[in-house]
Amino acid sequence: MTSIINYREAENVLYSDSKKIKPLELDHYGILYKSDQTLLHWFYPSQKVSNRCFVIFPGGAYSKISMLTEGVDIAKEICSCGDHAVVVQYRLPHGDIRKTLDSLYTSLEEMSQKILKEKIGIEEMHLVGFSAGGHLAGLVAGSKGVCRATEMCLNFRSLCLAYPVITMSKSYKDKVCLMNMGNNIKLMNVEKRYSLELGVNHDTIPSFIMYAKDDQRISPKHAQLFIDQLEKFRIQNKVFVIENGGHGFGVSVESDWFQSYLNWVNSLS
């Protein structure tokens, strides 16, 4: 069974109606609580104006997926600009993040083949991740050695992390995410293997980081750890800080952070 579901003329989709994004079973808030395989929801713009595709990873502490607020609502914004958008409904770990990654890479392989076979004309890809989805996007970006994306001809040009989970260090680790990732992975040295800041190097792609100062769910220190490493290795980056927003707001707060992000992407040389 294919892991890619296509939606044509995405900006005309009524995103508040969960029936429009089958086969998902979302609650009133657009949250998905069951996902046993990775599905890529591919949203097409009604009028393509670029060769770009944005791959979006919604958050949810690795126990659920915020498919609307941090997924298809973001896709709608992107498609309105004439770009393609893919919302990743990743397999939830259920105690083993390695199975999530294996399922994800299989689907990304299929996406790579689709781009080549159908000659869609995608030449540039950008990763966007929210909260725990930001952590997953960071792994895919290649900031850690668990990624196979470069083998798939997927040219990831930049990384956007919104109020992200970054580190598994004892000082700042998020216990909820770690528990859902699976305590069994501690045998693999979880801090070194899954802390994104420890994987930043001279090959790390340009990164846009956004967070709110009053985030009580994921400490802004997570984002700052990553930012510090980007600066250390002189990686092109932009930081957008919101005074009051909390956590999990997507593009719903009174802020132009997402437009600032799109402008930054346009400025990349």
ZAMI-227763 format. One record per residue (C-alpha): y, x, z; residue in one letter. Coordinates in steps of 0.2 Angstrom, whole numbers, plus 5000, padded with zeros to 4 digits. Last residue first. Layout:
! ZAMI-227763
YXZa
...
//
This chain:
! ZAMI-227763
516051084991s
515950945005l
517550845004s
516650684999n
515550695014v
517050715025w
517850555018n
516150465021l
516250525039y
518050475042s
517550305035q
516150295048f
517350355062w
518650225058d
518550145075s
518649975083e
516749975087v
515449885076s
515050035065v
513450075075g
513750015093f
512250095101g
513150185115h
514750165125g
516250145114g
517850195123n
518650365119e
517850395102i
517550575097v
517350635079f
516650815076v
516650895059k
515551035054n
515251185043q
514051305051i
514851455059r
513251505068f
514051495085k
515051345080e
513551255075l
512751305091q
514151235101d
514151075092i
512251055096f
512551075114l
514050965113q
513050815106a
511850825120h
513250845133k
513950675127p
512650605139s
511450475131i
511450305140r
513150315149q
514250345134d
516050345140d
516650495129k
515950415113a
514950515101y
515050575083m
514450735075i
514550775056f
513450925051s
513351045036p
511551105034i
510751235045t
510351395035d
511251515047h
510351445062n
510151295073v
508351275079g
508751285098l
510051145097e
508751025090l
507651035106s
505950975099y
504951135098r
505751245112k
505851105125e
504151025120v
503051175123n
501551125113m
500651075129l
502150965133k
501550865118i
500450755130n
501950685138n
502250575123g
503750535112m
503950375122n
504050475138m
505250595131l
506350465125c
506450375142v
506650545151k
508150595141d
508250785143k
509850855150y
509450995163s
507551005159k
507951045141s
507250915128m
508950925118t
509750825105i
509750635107v
511250585096p
512850485099y
512950475080a
512250625070l
512650645052c
511750785042l
512250855026s
511650905008r
509750865010f
509050904993n
507350824993l
506250934982c
504750884992m
504251055000e
506051065008t
505550915018a
504050995027r
504850995044c
504051055060v
505051215061g
506651145068k
508351125060s
507551065045g
508450915041a
506950815045v
506950865063l
508850825064g
508450655057a
507250625071l
508450675084h
509750565076g
508550415076g
508450445095a
510350405095s
510850365078f
510450465062g
511150495045v
510450615032l
511250645016h
510450664999m
511150734982e
510350734965e
509750554964i
509650504946g
508450364947i
507250454935k
505850324939e
504550464941k
505650594949l
506550484962i
504850394966k
503950554969q
505250614981s
505150444990m
503250454991e
503450624999e
504650545011l
503350415015s
502050555019t
503350645029y
503650495040l
501850465044s
501550645049d
503150645060l
502750485069t
500950545072k
501650705079r
502850605091i
501250555101d
501450425115g
501650265106h
502650365093p
503450225083l
503150235065r
504850245056y
505850105048q
506950225038v
508450135030v
508750205012v
510450195005a
511050214987h
512850244984d
514150134975g
515450124989c
514849954994s
513150024995c
513650145010i
514350005020e
512849895017k
511650035022a
512550055038i
512349865042d
510549885036v
510150025049g
511050055065e
511649875069t
510249795059l
508649895062m
508849955080s
507150015081i
506050015097k
505150125109s
505750295102y
507350275112a
507950145099g
508950225085g
509150195067p
508750335054f
509750315038i
509450415022v
511050415011f
510750434993c
512050514981r
512150524962n
513750424961s
514550264955v
513150144955k
513649964953q
512649834962s
512149964975p
510249984978y
509549974996f
507850054999w
506950005014h
505750145018l
504250095028l
503350205041t
501850135049q
501450055066d
503149975069s
503249845082k
504849815093y
506149785079l
507849745085i
509049645075g
509949565090y
509049395089h
507349485088d
506649565072l
505049535064e
505049635048l
504149595032p
505449565026k
507249605026i
508049445020k
507149345033k
508149445046s
509649345041d
511149445048s
511149555033y
511549425021l
511149525005v
512549534992n
512949714997e
511149764993a
511249724974e
509349754973r
508249774988y
506649884986n
505249914999i
504450084999i
502950125009s
501750074995t
500050005000m
//
